[in-house]
Amino acid sequence: MAGIPQPAFYLFMCQVERPEGFPKGSCIKPHNRDIFQYLSEALMRSGVIGTVVPVQSGCQNRCNMGPVMMVEPGHTMYVGLTKEKIDKIIKEHIIGGSVVEEFVIPKEMWADAISPEQMRKMAGVS
């Protein structure tokens, strides 16, 4: 008996909306409030919604580059999303298997990960 297949991808899209003038930026603004809904519908139209899970996430700490979306597996961060960029990401990355480099966060904004142990030391927690 076959089990229920695991998703091939998880797409974590920041849904944080902060008030105008807030010191920290905001991924969601009045002109793009429907972007997560668009992502979900585009996955349905593409016929991959059963194996690709869109997830509304909290802040991913790249607020001034939003909207942002983390694609797993692969740890690929896409920034400055628009509906057109989402369509290209689905076609080329999700279906085609090739990261859309032109929409990936710049390397200087995306350094290597810090382990939880390293973070605790940096924060002075023992």
Secondary structure, 3 states (H helix, E strand, C coil): CCCCCCCCEEEEEECCCCCCCCCCCCCCCHHHCCHHHHHHHHHHHHCCCCCEEEEEECCCCCHHHCCCEEEECCCEEECCCCHHHHHHHHHHHHHCCCCCHHHECCHHHCCCCCCHHHHHHHCCCC
